[in-house]
Amino acid sequence: MSRLLRDRQSLPARDDLPWWLSPVPTTLENLGFRLVWLVVAINLAGTAFGFWYYRAQFAATPAEMWLFVPDSPMATLFIAGAFALWALGRQHDTLTALAFFGNIKLGLWTPWVLVVFAEEFLAFTPLPLYAFLLVSHLAMVVQAFVLHRLTDFPVRAVGLAVLWYTVDLTVDYFVPIVGEPHHTAIPLARETPIALEATAFQLAAWGAVVLTIIPLFWALATRVRKRDSERPRDS
């Protein structure tokens, strides 16, 4: 029997969270879960496109560091896996936490650099592709905010996600280990001054640092709110 459409009874419960932890309307969340295999397919297509998009950077990066090159495609691969495991009745907290962190971080970092370096990007990126990159990455953030229905963000799972994205942040901007920093290529020289004496590299790195911290706050805040809602109320 096809599981493309999930029936209403099989949908994961939706906790009573404040709007800033679950901003996606319930109707849209439920639609995503009912069309879960379509969501998985879209993310896998995005992953494939992302690996193709990074082809030049792969060619310029030592093979042993390729794992740290395709940040956004890895995030969409994580979330495709998280949704697919739920659909198969085998959801996994660590994979879901990785998906949450990755889709928040890269879903916001890419629009950040697209806007900050808009003039440079548009000099060689067709407007339809530029708009697609902007909108598709913001959509990553939307789907990340649905994941609270699949996990309560156990400390171990959050810790592993923080570890992975801290290592990724480190080799992307601070200690590349092999070769040069492995962050997604930006469309101008790293030392180019942009604003307030900050260089292009510093603005990209600042965004990456901040957007590694923000998902941690959201994940732990979601965990605390969920646990509080489970506690019996005094009569």
Beta strands, then each sheet from edge to edge (+ up, - down):
strand 1: 193-195
strand 2: 198-199
sheet 1: 1+ 2-
end
